[in-house]
Amino acid sequence: MTMSSKFDQKKMLKRWTSLLAAGLISLCCFLPVSLASAMTQTQQGEKEPVEATQGLSEGKQATAKHAPATRRKSNDIWGKDYFPNIELTTSKGEKVRFYDDLIKDKVVAVNFIYTSCGEMCPVETARLKTVSQILGDRMGKDVFFYSITIDPDRDSVAVLDAYSKKFKTGEGWTFLTGDEEDIRLLRKKMGLYISTIDEDERELSDHNVNLVIGNQALGRWVKRSPLENPYVIANQMGNWLHNWKQPRKNRNKYEDAPKLRQITEGEMKFRNMCTSCHVISGGIAKIPNAPQIGPDLFGVGKVRDPQWLTRWLKEPDVMLAEKDPIAVALIEKYQVVMPNFSLSEVDVKNILQFIENETYRLEQVALKQAQTEIPVPTVSSL
């Protein structure tokens, strides 16, 4: 292994560790995060004030500590005076303004991608695809997604349109491009700009891959990890950001909840890293909101050489660079690059063991169905 590949793996491991930590924190903490106080800084590196202190009369020696403070409404703080109303162009060629046309009085999710990204962007887009499927017909009505390129020189309107079609995105999800400086300003305001990376190294692959969801009318904004459970993000966008005004279609009873079971390390890794693109179904299990992006992994251990599978999970980028015929054929068929997750030998072994166990479990279900004609079970892919 070359020094360059070792450096790349260390950098990838560091990035995924921070993403997993962000996901755990976002699961535990359900409070809105102030964009300005948490991340946003001025170009001089100083934090911008989020509240105005008033009541200091001229000629009086009053201090801020004793002055009466007037708290502004959060929707005033996060209004048109904060968000840059930059011009953007949609993947359909339509000119829009970020504040006036995209976020004003709306519940939105905003993330920044680039279409040539071979690591996190496809995973994030696939995971958001699942979120959009969960939200269903609310997409484009009271929930909106915006994916903005950070590589406008290469991501033309046509390129973004093709990228959108590749992931089969639907109503309410818009891909946009614009002026590079305008987009950089917007990333800073959204708290999704890392100066040490974006200004010093200038590597697109190291950009901040988190997304921001919010309700501009309420002034409620929060960051989310792309590795977070899509049902959690959908619940926050569909309920919490709407102040729980949406009536629930199905109110399940606690006594009907299934018993908790022990989750293996392999299943945990599979859920976190694989379910954005893959399922284990074999047509036996009905999986709601299946991603339909990568191949079904049911029985994959029976049709692929174990050594090939192990290496494919560990270093897909290297195998693609070597023009491995199976790897190239998979990319040509599914049009999505397999990311390098910097998995260890133990991680790979655990994931493959889980796939084998789940395949066997479903085979037993199919056998029982054939014998007793019981209904096909519904399982969650998450």
Secondary structure, DSSP 8 states (H G I E B T S, - for coil): --HHHHHHHHHHHHHHHHHHHHHHHHHH--S---HHHHT-B-TTS-B--SS-B----TT----TTTS-B----HHHHTSTTTS---EEEETTS-EEEIIIIIITT-EEEEEEE-TT--SHHHHHHHHHHHHHHHHGGGBTTTBEEEEEES-TTT--HHHHHHHHHHTT--TTEEEEEE-HHHHHHHHHHTT---HIIIIII--GGGS---EEEEETTTTEEEEE-TTS-HHHHHHHHHTGGGTT-S--S----GGGS-------HHHHHHHHHTTTT----TTTSB-TT---SS---TTHHHHS-HHHHHHHHH-HHHHHHTT-HHHHHHHHHH----------HHHHHHHHHHHHHHHHHHHHHHHHHHHH-----B----
